[in-house]
């Protein structure tokens, strides 16, 4: 059985136990992720195409690792302008192993340590409020703050007037030698 899924603006044809690298997803290695954007599901005999998604179809995947893809070189040049810029870029990716292709609204079997992006974000704010709820009420109210005295603005030095430019002295014209007299 295979499925065509959409994630990170790209489409992937996957089957069970395939390993794919997709745009970065917020999940820890070992977590199970449920991909709900399934465009097509099928096998050797029949395929089901969604309009645009197949209803009730999901793909379960396990996060293998968070990684970076191969480096690409970005090179800019403007000819005859002495302009060249070279930069490298490595895109962050998540490596997934497809564990199940589910249809008819079935849910994947969850692992005990599975964390989804939504579940990962919720406990943190609750933990922060439980750690320090009493610290804020016990704080003493501050007395009225006095306005800070303003320092007088530093005087800027007066702008210097440009010196009057004198015209360049002209050199006297070179004297031409007197014409030589020739005897005829």
N, C-alpha and C positions, 0 to 999 in steps of 0.2 A: 504494500500500500504506500502511496506517496501523497504529498500535499504541497501546494504552492502557498507560501506565507508571505506576508508583507511586514517588514520592520525596518525602521531607519530610512524610509523612503526608497527601499529596494525590495525586490521580490526574489525569493529563493525556493527552488524545488528541493524538497527534503523527503527522506524516508527514515524509517526507524534505524537508530544507531549511526546516523550521519553526523559528522562534526563540521560545523560551519562557523565562520567568523562574521559577526554582524556589528553594526554601529554600537557604540557603548551603551549598555543597559546598567542601571543601578542595581546590582545584586552581588552578593558575596560568592566566592567559589564554593561549589557544593550545593548551592541553593537551587530549588526547582522553580522554573518560570513557566507561566502559561501564556502562550501566544494565541490571541483570539482573532487576529486578522488573517483568516484563512480564505484564500481566493478560489481554491480548487482542491478537491479530494478525489482520488481515484485509485484504480488498480489496473491489472492487465485487461479486464473485461469491460469495466464501465467507469465513467468519470462524472463527477458532479461539479458544475460550475456555479459560482455564486453570482448574485446580482446586487451589489458588488461582492458581498461576503457570503460564505456558506453558513447558513444558520445552524447553531448548535455544534459546530466543528471547532475544535481547539487542538493545538499542538503543545505537548509538554516537553520541556527541554531542561537539561541540567547545565548549570554554569560550570565550565571546566576551568577557565581562568580569565582574568582581565589582562589584556595585552596591548601592544602597539603594532600597527601594520608596518610594512616595509616603507622605507623613506622614499619620498618623491622629491625631485629637485624642481624648484620654481625658478626659472631664469628669465629675466627681462632684459631687453636690449633695444636701444634706438640707434640705428645706424648713423654713422657720421656725426654723432653728438657726444661721443665718449661717455655713454651711459650704459652701465651694465650692473645688474643686481642679481645675486644668487642667494636663494634661501632654501632650506630643507624643511620638510614637514612629515611628521609621523602621526597618523590618525589613531585615536584610541578605539580599540575594538573589544568585544566580548566574544569568547570562544564558547559555543554551545554544543552539547551532544543531545540529539533528539532522542527522547525516551519513549514517547507514545504519540500516535495520531488518533484522536478521539472524535467520534461523531455522535449525533443524537443527544447532545447536551451532557454527555458523561464528563465527570471530573477526574483529573489525574490523581493517582495515589500520592499523598503528600508524605515527605520525609519529616522526621522530627526536627531537623535543623533548618528546614526551608524558611527562607526569608524573602518576602516580596518587597518591592520598593515602597509600597504604601505602609506595610507593617513595620518596615525598618524605620520610617520617619516618625511614627506615632509614639513609641515608648520613650523616646528621648525627651520631649518636652515634659511628659508626666514625671520622669525621673528627676528633672531639674527642679520642678515645683515641690516635690516631696523632700528633697535634700535641704532646702533653705527656706521653708515657709516662715519660721519664727525669726529669722535674722532681720527681715525688713521691718516688722512692727516694733521691735525693740530699739531700733535706731532712734536717737534723740532728734527732735525737730530742730532744724537749724535756726539760729537767730537771724533776724533780718540782715541781709547782706548789704554792706555799705557800698554805694557805687564807687567804683575804682576811680581814683583821681587821674585826670587826664594830664599827660605830660605835654608841655608846650611843644608845638611842632618845631623841629630843628630848622634854623634858618638856612636857606639855601644860599650858596655864594652867588653874588651878583654875576650876571652873565657878562663876560668880557666882550667889549666891542672889538670888532676886527680892526686891525691896524690898517691905516690908509695905505694903499699900495701905490708906490711911486712908479711912474712909467720907466721902463727900461731905458738906460742911456743909449743913445744912438751912436754908433761908431761912425767916424768920418769916412766918407767914401774914399776908396783907394784912388790915388792919383794915377792918371794914365801917363805913361812916359811920352815925352815930346817926340813928334815924328822926326825921324832921322833925315837929314838932308843928304841927298845923293847927287853927285856931280855927273852932269851929262856932257 
